[in-house]
């Protein structure tokens, strides 16, 4: 989902937009990708620690049980310098939900599952000779080509 340093940049941008704690950041990324990806706490919290050590973010003063962060002046300056990169990254992430919806429909899963079941049942029947296997492979390959051309 993320290339080198990209999660760091996303988290910095999100806390610059509004102070947030780890769980809110996980949810924000999940919403940004329209459910296609939700980072684990094991990736979020070390990255937040890195950003804090670098001076790009700082804890928000308050007595909340969860530690929220906000961007520092240094963090905001980095975001300004890398604005084009940040915009492109957020655009790419927001497109993940659209790509997922295109193939992750119930009808698509049903159809692919149906094909898999038929192939599995035929294979288990013990009635597949070499000619039948070649014919099935040709049919599946031809169907893949037709779908690719759509």
KELORO-686076 format. One record per residue: residue number from 1; x, y, z of N, C-alpha, C, O, CB in turn. Coordinates in steps of 0.2 Angstrom, whole numbers, padded with zeros to 4 digits. Glycine has a CB too. Example, Ala and Ser with C-alpha at 12.3 -4.5 7.8 and 13.67 -1.06 7.14 Angstrom:
% residues 2
   resi     n_u     n_v     n_w    ca_u    ca_v    ca_w     c_u     c_v     c_w     o_u     o_v     o_w    cb_u    cb_v    cb_w
      1    0066   -0028    0039    0062   -0022    0039    0066   -0016    0039    0071   -0017    0042    0057   -0022    0045
      2    0064   -0011    0035    0068   -0005    0036    0064    0000    0039    0067    0006    0040    0070   -0003    0029
***
This chain:
% residues 150
   resi     n_u     n_v     n_w    ca_u    ca_v    ca_w     c_u     c_v     c_w     o_u     o_v     o_w    cb_u    cb_v    cb_w
      1    0004   -0006    0000    0000    0000    0000    0004    0006    0000    0003    0011   -0004   -0005    0000    0006
      2    0010    0006    0004    0014    0012    0005    0021    0011    0002    0024    0005    0004    0014    0015    0012
      3    0024    0015   -0001    0031    0015   -0003    0035    0018    0003    0032    0020    0008    0032    0019   -0009
      4    0041    0018    0002    0046    0020    0007    0044    0027    0009    0044    0032    0005    0053    0020    0005
      5    0043    0029    0016    0042    0035    0018    0035    0038    0017    0033    0043    0020    0046    0040    0015
      6    0030    0034    0013    0024    0037    0012    0019    0037    0018    0015    0042    0019    0021    0033    0006
      7    0019    0032    0022    0015    0031    0028    0017    0037    0032    0012    0041    0035    0015    0025    0032
      8    0023    0039    0033    0025    0044    0037    0022    0051    0035    0020    0055    0039    0033    0045    0037
      9    0022    0052    0028    0020    0058    0025    0012    0058    0026    0010    0064    0027    0022    0058    0018
     10    0009    0053    0025    0001    0053    0026    0000    0054    0033   -0005    0059    0034   -0002    0046    0024
     11    0003    0051    0038    0002    0053    0045    0003    0060    0047   -0001    0063    0050    0006    0048    0050
     12    0008    0063    0044    0010    0070    0045    0005    0074    0042    0003    0079    0046    0017    0072    0042
     13    0002    0073    0037   -0003    0077    0033   -0009    0077    0038   -0013    0082    0039   -0004    0075    0026
     14   -0011    0070    0040   -0017    0070    0043   -0017    0073    0050   -0022    0076    0052   -0019    0062    0045
     15   -0012    0073    0054   -0011    0077    0060   -0010    0084    0059   -0012    0088    0063   -0005    0074    0065
     16   -0008    0086    0053   -0008    0093    0052   -0015    0096    0050   -0016    0102    0052   -0003    0095    0045
     17   -0019    0092    0047   -0026    0094    0046   -0030    0095    0052   -0034    0099    0053   -0029    0089    0041
     18   -0029    0090    0057   -0032    0091    0064   -0028    0086    0068   -0026    0081    0066   -0040    0089    0063
     19   -0028    0088    0075   -0024    0084    0080   -0028    0077    0080   -0034    0077    0080   -0024    0087    0087
     20   -0024    0071    0080   -0027    0065    0081   -0023    0060    0085   -0017    0061    0085   -0029    0062    0073
     21   -0026    0055    0087   -0022    0049    0090   -0022    0043    0086   -0025    0044    0080   -0025    0047    0097
     22   -0018    0038    0088   -0017    0033    0083   -0023    0029    0080   -0024    0028    0074   -0013    0028    0087
     23   -0028    0028    0084   -0034    0025    0082   -0038    0029    0077   -0040    0027    0072   -0039    0023    0088
     24   -0038    0036    0078   -0041    0040    0073   -0038    0040    0067   -0041    0041    0061   -0042    0047    0076
     25   -0031    0040    0067   -0027    0039    0061   -0028    0033    0057   -0029    0033    0051   -0020    0040    0062
     26   -0029    0027    0060   -0030    0021    0057   -0037    0022    0054   -0038    0020    0048   -0031    0015    0062
     27   -0042    0024    0057   -0049    0025    0054   -0049    0030    0048   -0052    0029    0043   -0054    0028    0059
     28   -0045    0036    0049   -0044    0041    0043   -0041    0037    0037   -0044    0039    0032   -0040    0047    0046
     29   -0036    0033    0038   -0033    0030    0032   -0038    0025    0029   -0039    0024    0023   -0027    0026    0034
     30   -0042    0021    0033   -0047    0017    0031   -0052    0020    0027   -0055    0018    0022   -0050    0013    0037
     31   -0055    0026    0030   -0060    0030    0026   -0057    0033    0019   -0060    0033    0014   -0062    0036    0030
     32   -0051    0035    0020   -0047    0038    0014   -0047    0033    0008   -0048    0034    0002   -0040    0040    0015
     33   -0046    0026    0010   -0045    0021    0005   -0052    0018    0004   -0052    0012    0001   -0040    0016    0007
     34   -0057    0020    0007   -0064    0018    0006   -0064    0010    0008   -0068    0006    0005   -0067    0018   -0001
     35   -0061    0009    0014   -0061    0002    0017   -0056   -0003    0013   -0056   -0008    0016   -0068   -0001    0016
     36   -0053   -0001    0008   -0048   -0005    0005   -0042   -0007    0009   -0039   -0012    0008   -0046   -0002   -0001
     37   -0040   -0002    0014   -0034   -0004    0018   -0035    0000    0025   -0037    0006    0025   -0028   -0001    0015
     38   -0033   -0004    0030   -0033   -0001    0037   -0026   -0003    0040   -0025   -0009    0041   -0039   -0003    0041
     39   -0022    0002    0041   -0015    0000    0044   -0016   -0003    0051   -0021   -0001    0055   -0011    0006    0044
     40   -0011   -0007    0053   -0011   -0010    0060   -0008   -0005    0065   -0004   -0001    0063   -0008   -0017    0060
     41   -0010   -0006    0071   -0007   -0002    0076    0001   -0003    0076    0005    0002    0078   -0009   -0003    0083
     42    0003   -0009    0074    0010   -0010    0074    0014   -0006    0068    0020   -0006    0068    0011   -0017    0073
     43    0010   -0003    0064    0014    0001    0059    0013    0009    0060    0017    0013    0059    0011    0000    0052
     44    0007    0010    0063    0005    0017    0065    0010    0020    0071    0013    0025    0070   -0002    0018    0067
     45    0010    0016    0076    0013    0019    0082    0021    0020    0081    0023    0025    0084    0012    0015    0088
     46    0024    0015    0078    0031    0017    0077    0032    0023    0073    0037    0026    0073    0035    0010    0074
     47    0028    0023    0068    0029    0029    0063    0027    0036    0067    0031    0041    0065    0024    0028    0057
     48    0022    0036    0071    0021    0042    0075    0027    0043    0080    0029    0049    0080    0015    0041    0079
     49    0030    0038    0082    0036    0039    0087    0042    0042    0083    0045    0047    0085    0038    0033    0090
     50    0043    0040    0077    0048    0042    0072    0047    0050    0071    0051    0054    0071    0048    0038    0066
     51    0040    0051    0069    0039    0058    0067    0040    0063    0073    0042    0068    0073    0031    0059    0065
     52    0038    0060    0079    0039    0064    0085    0047    0065    0087    0049    0071    0088    0036    0061    0091
     53    0051    0060    0086    0058    0060    0087    0061    0065    0082    0066    0069    0084    0061    0053    0086
     54    0058    0066    0076    0061    0070    0071    0059    0077    0072    0061    0082    0069    0059    0068    0064
     55    0054    0078    0077    0051    0085    0078    0046    0087    0073    0044    0093    0073    0057    0090    0078
     56    0043    0083    0069    0038    0085    0064    0031    0085    0067    0027    0088    0065    0038    0080    0059
     57    0030    0081    0073    0024    0081    0077    0025    0082    0084    0031    0080    0086    0019    0075    0075
     58    0020    0084    0088    0021    0084    0095    0014    0082    0098    0009    0083    0095    0023    0091    0097
     59    0015    0080    0104    0008    0078    0108    0004    0084    0109    0007    0090    0110    0010    0074    0114
     60   -0002    0083    0109   -0007    0089    0110   -0008    0089    0118   -0008    0084    0121   -0014    0088    0107
     61   -0007    0095    0121   -0008    0096    0128   -0015    0094    0130   -0020    0096    0127   -0006    0103    0130
     62   -0016    0090    0135   -0022    0088    0138   -0022    0082    0142   -0016    0079    0143   -0027    0087    0132
     63   -0027    0081    0145   -0027    0075    0150   -0031    0069    0147   -0033    0065    0151   -0030    0077    0157
     64   -0031    0068    0141   -0035    0063    0138   -0031    0056    0139   -0025    0056    0140   -0036    0064    0130
     65   -0034    0051    0139   -0031    0044    0140   -0027    0042    0134   -0022    0039    0134   -0036    0039    0142
     66   -0029    0045    0128   -0026    0043    0122   -0021    0049    0120   -0023    0055    0120   -0031    0041    0116
     67   -0015    0048    0117   -0010    0053    0116   -0012    0055    0109   -0010    0052    0104   -0003    0050    0116
     68   -0014    0061    0108   -0016    0064    0101   -0009    0068    0099   -0006    0071    0104   -0022    0069    0102
     69   -0009    0069    0093   -0003    0073    0090   -0005    0078    0086   -0011    0078    0083    0002    0068    0086
     70   -0001    0083    0085   -0002    0089    0080    0004    0090    0077    0010    0088    0079   -0005    0095    0084
     71    0004    0093    0071    0010    0095    0067    0014    0101    0070    0010    0105    0073    0008    0096    0060
     72    0020    0101    0070    0024    0106    0072    0025    0111    0066    0024    0109    0061    0031    0104    0076
     73    0029    0116    0068    0031    0121    0062    0035    0117    0057    0034    0118    0051    0034    0127    0065
     74    0040    0113    0060    0044    0110    0055    0040    0105    0051    0042    0104    0045    0050    0106    0060
     75    0035    0101    0054    0031    0097    0050    0027    0100    0045    0027    0098    0039    0027    0093    0055
     76    0024    0106    0047    0020    0110    0042    0025    0112    0036    0023    0112    0030    0017    0116    0045
     77    0031    0114    0038    0036    0116    0033    0037    0111    0028    0038    0112    0022    0042    0119    0036
     78    0038    0105    0031    0040    0099    0026    0034    0098    0022    0035    0096    0016    0041    0093    0030
     79    0028    0098    0024    0022    0097    0020    0021    0102    0014    0019    0101    0009    0015    0097    0024
     80    0023    0108    0016    0023    0114    0011    0028    0112    0005    0027    0113   -0001    0024    0121    0014
     81    0034    0110    0007    0039    0108    0003    0038    0102   -0002    0040    0102   -0008    0046    0107    0006
     82    0034    0098    0001    0032    0092   -0003    0025    0091   -0005    0022    0086   -0005    0034    0086    0002
     83    0022    0097   -0006    0015    0097   -0007    0012    0093   -0013    0007    0090   -0013    0013    0105   -0008
     84    0016    0094   -0018    0014    0090   -0024    0014    0082   -0023    0010    0079   -0025    0019    0091   -0030
     85    0020    0080   -0019    0020    0073   -0018    0014    0071   -0013    0012    0065   -0014    0027    0072   -0014
     86    0013    0075   -0008    0007    0074   -0004    0000    0073   -0007   -0003    0069   -0006    0007    0079    0002
     87   -0001    0078   -0012   -0007    0078   -0016   -0007    0072   -0020   -0013    0068   -0020   -0007    0084   -0020
     88   -0002    0070   -0023   -0002    0064   -0028   -0003    0058   -0023   -0007    0053   -0025    0005    0063   -0031
     89    0000    0057   -0018   -0001    0052   -0013   -0008    0051   -0011   -0011    0045   -0011    0004    0052   -0007
     90   -0011    0056   -0009   -0018    0056   -0006   -0023    0054   -0012   -0028    0051   -0011   -0020    0063   -0003
     91   -0022    0057   -0018   -0026    0055   -0024   -0025    0048   -0025   -0030    0045   -0027   -0023    0059   -0030
     92   -0019    0045   -0025   -0018    0038   -0026   -0022    0034   -0021   -0025    0029   -0023   -0011    0036   -0026
     93   -0021    0036   -0015   -0025    0032   -0010   -0032    0032   -0010   -0036    0027   -0009   -0023    0034   -0003
     94   -0035    0038   -0012   -0042    0038   -0012   -0045    0034   -0018   -0051    0033   -0018   -0044    0046   -0013
     95   -0041    0033   -0023   -0043    0029   -0029   -0043    0021   -0027   -0046    0018   -0031   -0038    0030   -0035
     96   -0040    0019   -0022   -0041    0012   -0020   -0048    0010   -0019   -0049    0004   -0021   -0037    0011   -0014
     97   -0052    0014   -0016   -0059    0012   -0015   -0063    0011   -0022   -0066    0006   -0022   -0063    0017   -0011
     98   -0061    0015   -0026   -0064    0014   -0033   -0062    0008   -0036   -0066    0005   -0039   -0063    0021   -0037
     99   -0056    0007   -0036   -0053    0001   -0040   -0056   -0006   -0036   -0058   -0010   -0040   -0046    0000   -0039
    100   -0057   -0005   -0030   -0059   -0011   -0026   -0067   -0013   -0028   -0069   -0018   -0029   -0059   -0010   -0018
    101   -0071   -0007   -0028   -0078   -0008   -0030   -0079   -0011   -0037   -0083   -0015   -0038   -0081   -0001   -0029
    102   -0074   -0010   -0041   -0075   -0012   -0048   -0075   -0020   -0049   -0078   -0022   -0053   -0069   -0009   -0052
    103   -0071   -0023   -0044   -0071   -0030   -0045   -0073   -0034   -0038   -0074   -0040   -0039   -0064   -0032   -0046
    104   -0075   -0030   -0033   -0077   -0033   -0027   -0084   -0033   -0026   -0086   -0032   -0020   -0073   -0030   -0021
    105   -0088   -0034   -0031   -0095   -0034   -0030   -0098   -0041   -0028   -0094   -0046   -0030   -0099   -0032   -0037
    106   -0103   -0042   -0025   -0106   -0049   -0024   -0107   -0053   -0030   -0106   -0059   -0030   -0112   -0048   -0020
    107   -0109   -0050   -0035   -0110   -0054   -0041   -0104   -0056   -0044   -0103   -0062   -0047   -0114   -0049   -0047
    108   -0098   -0052   -0044   -0092   -0055   -0046   -0089   -0060   -0042   -0087   -0065   -0045   -0087   -0049   -0046
    109   -0090   -0060   -0035   -0087   -0065   -0031   -0092   -0072   -0032   -0089   -0077   -0032   -0088   -0063   -0024
    110   -0098   -0071   -0033   -0102   -0077   -0034   -0100   -0080   -0041   -0100   -0086   -0041   -0110   -0075   -0035
    111   -0099   -0076   -0046   -0097   -0079   -0053   -0091   -0083   -0052   -0090   -0088   -0055   -0097   -0074   -0058
    112   -0086   -0080   -0049   -0079   -0083   -0049   -0079   -0089   -0044   -0076   -0094   -0046   -0074   -0077   -0046
    113   -0083   -0088   -0039   -0084   -0094   -0034   -0087   -0100   -0038   -0085   -0106   -0037   -0088   -0092   -0028
    114   -0092   -0098   -0042   -0096   -0103   -0046   -0091   -0107   -0051   -0091   -0113   -0051   -0102   -0100   -0050
    115   -0087   -0103   -0054   -0082   -0106   -0059   -0077   -0111   -0055   -0075   -0116   -0057   -0078   -0101   -0062
    116   -0075   -0108   -0049   -0070   -0112   -0045   -0073   -0119   -0043   -0070   -0124   -0042   -0067   -0108   -0039
    117   -0079   -0118   -0040   -0083   -0124   -0038   -0084   -0129   -0044   -0083   -0135   -0042   -0090   -0122   -0035
    118   -0086   -0127   -0049   -0087   -0132   -0055   -0080   -0135   -0057   -0080   -0141   -0058   -0089   -0128   -0061
    119   -0075   -0131   -0057   -0068   -0134   -0059   -0066   -0139   -0053   -0063   -0144   -0055   -0063   -0129   -0059
    120   -0067   -0137   -0047   -0065   -0142   -0042   -0069   -0148   -0042   -0066   -0154   -0041   -0066   -0138   -0035
    121   -0076   -0148   -0043   -0080   -0154   -0043   -0078   -0158   -0049   -0078   -0164   -0048   -0087   -0152   -0044
    122   -0076   -0155   -0055   -0074   -0159   -0061   -0068   -0163   -0059   -0067   -0169   -0061   -0074   -0155   -0067
    123   -0063   -0159   -0056   -0057   -0162   -0054   -0057   -0168   -0049   -0054   -0173   -0050   -0052   -0157   -0052
    124   -0062   -0167   -0045   -0063   -0172   -0039   -0067   -0178   -0042   -0067   -0184   -0039   -0067   -0169   -0033
    125   -0070   -0177   -0048   -0074   -0183   -0050   -0070   -0189   -0053   -0073   -0194   -0054   -0079   -0180   -0056
    126   -0064   -0187   -0055   -0060   -0192   -0057   -0061   -0193   -0065   -0058   -0198   -0067   -0060   -0198   -0053
    127   -0065   -0189   -0068   -0067   -0191   -0075   -0064   -0185   -0080   -0066   -0184   -0085   -0075   -0190   -0076
    128   -0058   -0183   -0078   -0054   -0178   -0082   -0048   -0182   -0085   -0043   -0183   -0082   -0052   -0172   -0078
    129   -0049   -0183   -0092   -0043   -0185   -0095   -0039   -0179   -0098   -0041   -0174   -0097   -0046   -0190   -0101
    130   -0034   -0181   -0101   -0029   -0175   -0103   -0033   -0171   -0109   -0032   -0165   -0108   -0023   -0178   -0107
    131   -0037   -0174   -0113   -0040   -0170   -0118   -0045   -0165   -0115   -0046   -0159   -0117   -0044   -0174   -0123
    132   -0049   -0167   -0110   -0054   -0163   -0106   -0050   -0158   -0102   -0053   -0152   -0102   -0058   -0167   -0101
    133   -0045   -0159   -0099   -0041   -0154   -0096   -0039   -0149   -0100   -0039   -0143   -0099   -0035   -0157   -0092
    134   -0036   -0150   -0106   -0034   -0146   -0111   -0040   -0141   -0114   -0039   -0135   -0115   -0031   -0149   -0117
    135   -0045   -0144   -0115   -0051   -0141   -0117   -0054   -0136   -0112   -0055   -0130   -0113   -0057   -0146   -0118
    136   -0054   -0138   -0105   -0056   -0133   -0100   -0051   -0127   -0099   -0053   -0122   -0099   -0056   -0137   -0093
    137   -0044   -0129   -0100   -0039   -0124   -0100   -0040   -0119   -0105   -0040   -0113   -0104   -0032   -0127   -0100
    138   -0041   -0121   -0111   -0043   -0117   -0117   -0049   -0113   -0116   -0049   -0107   -0118   -0044   -0121   -0123
    139   -0054   -0115   -0113   -0060   -0111   -0112   -0059   -0106   -0107   -0061   -0100   -0108   -0066   -0116   -0109
    140   -0055   -0107   -0102   -0054   -0102   -0096   -0049   -0097   -0099   -0050   -0091   -0098   -0051   -0106   -0090
    141   -0044   -0099   -0103   -0040   -0094   -0106   -0044   -0090   -0111   -0043   -0084   -0111   -0034   -0098   -0110
    142   -0048   -0093   -0115   -0052   -0089   -0120   -0057   -0084   -0116   -0057   -0078   -0118   -0056   -0093   -0124
    143   -0060   -0086   -0111   -0064   -0082   -0107   -0060   -0076   -0104   -0062   -0070   -0104   -0067   -0086   -0101
    144   -0054   -0077   -0101   -0050   -0072   -0099   -0048   -0067   -0104   -0048   -0061   -0103   -0043   -0075   -0096
    145   -0047   -0069   -0110   -0045   -0065   -0116   -0051   -0060   -0117   -0050   -0054   -0118   -0043   -0068   -0122
    146   -0057   -0063   -0118   -0063   -0059   -0119   -0064   -0054   -0114   -0066   -0048   -0115   -0069   -0064   -0120
    147   -0063   -0056   -0107   -0064   -0051   -0102   -0059   -0045   -0102   -0061   -0040   -0101   -0064   -0054   -0095
    148   -0053   -0047   -0104   -0048   -0042   -0105   -0049   -0037   -0110   -0048   -0031   -0109   -0041   -0045   -0106
    149   -0053   -0039   -0115   -0054   -0035   -0121   -0060   -0030   -0120   -0061   -0025   -0123   -0056   -0039   -0127
    150   -0064   -0032   -0114   -0070   -0028   -0113   -0069   -0020   -0112   -0073   -0016   -0110   -0074   -0031   -0107
***
